[in-house]
Amino acid sequence: MFSPDGNLVASASLDRTVRLWDTSTGRQCGLLEGHTSDVISAVFSPNGTLVASASLDNTVRLWDTSTGEQGGVLEGHTDWVNSTAFSPDGKLVASASEDNTVRLWDISAGGQCGVLEGHTSDVISVVFSPDGNLVASASDDKTVRLWNTSTGKQCAVFRGHTNAVNSVVFSPNGKFVASASWDNTVRLWDISSGKQCGVLEGHTSYVNSAVFWPAGKLVASASRDRTVRLWDISTGKQCGVLEGHTSYVNSAVFSPDGKLVASASDDDTVRLWDISTGKQCGVLEGHTSDVISAVFSPDGKLVASASEDGTVRLWDTSTGKQSGVLEGHPSSVKSTVFSPDGKLVASASSKTVRLSHTSTGKQCGLLEGHTGWVNSAVFSPDGKLVASASRDNTVRLWNTTKNTTIEIIETHDSIKVMKFSNDGRHLHTSHGLLQLKSSLQSGSNREPPHTFTHSLYVTGQWITWNMKKLLWLPVEYRPSCSAVNDTSSLIVIGSASGRVILISIDFTALPAAYLQPPVNVGAASKGFLAYKFPCWLLMNESNSLVGVF
């Protein structure tokens, strides 16, 4: 993203940093370090003095662009933060998270001033209205929601999409919202009436983004069908199809004067299009991997593109020539960790984990088998095992001497964070506690395996058990922080409402037949909550178990 004056570019990377670049020289002029996981996005404040970054470490961080120093850590989300936005006056930041919430932050106070709850799945995108009075959020729950920034209350829910909503944007006059969805459509919504006023159909695959023309009369949409399409919002009809990309189009953006569109694609290119003719007027080639996004400088003379090849490149829009390569980010490595003795490093990238000697830097092991991106890798306390968690919904256990798989654990969802227990018998994960069969084989001097594993975890709206949803938490009980004692099955939840809730579950008091994964959740009469295992557990308002039937 360009700074408002066009003198700087900020890039966010999986190397956990944000970097600032001088557009006149192409040189790095700032390295913003502090995040402990991938940085997903970075945006400048309206006056250009701050950058806000969103990360998979569940935080938003503020940075001073003149000094490069961290000016604040905005903590409160309980899952990945996908995007951030400054209010037009620069006083607030809004953040969208996979904890199903949007949060508002007061820049001057450095604290949270609102938790916008209502979405029932990951929130992907958030944006302020031009006057700053509203926030719009897009979610995997197939809805767009509007929120009043002064009260924090939800003022509209736009339903109509039949799949996840990826992005949302206000029209320049603030009267309309456009949303892009994986249902292959862009939809227009009237703010005053709260009703859908247009369905822009024509794409044949997921729509990744939508953006309004500066004058507000057109919308451009980017899709996995390899096209950018232009739409007349007054009629809802398609008025242009920009074809030329040979792979998914990830984003499209208008130039400030509205004469050009720049599109970024998985075909490793950025393409420029003339709006008046609908013809391609430039192919910006140089990236060696997928181009995720492109943006115009405020004066429209440059385009900056970000790619999975680890670079940001600057392009002259008048000539189509590359004017700078901003290098410094490494390739997309998701996780790296030392063995306990410091002799090995395990790094997770793409679908593999690699082991390297720290003394020589040479690779000594390639752990292959995952079919999805590897999120993290960790060593066991004795260094003999590595556990890797992947988006293929498995955790794999590897022998570091033989570089072989010794256990594959299927999970109901992608594990993002994990660590071994001190005795090496369990993995503490972002979804609960996993017991490792391979650590309890016969002949071991350890105790026999447990008949069950408590596997309790608090995440967003749910307490999970054995990685399945167990206990739904009403809004006022949802955690701003939590802790689980694996031995006693005691859960402590600190909520934004100011309550501290203790919940104790005694699994040993239940008949063995009841120790099955939960299949349903329901509510009983007033004053009690009931949860089905297949039995019903009846709990009173003090969260004590009072009956099983």
Summary of the structure (lengths in Angstrom):
residues: 549
radius of gyration: 25.0
end to end distance: 58.2
largest distance: 76.4
contacts: 1862
relative contact order: 0.06
helix: 2%
strand: 54%
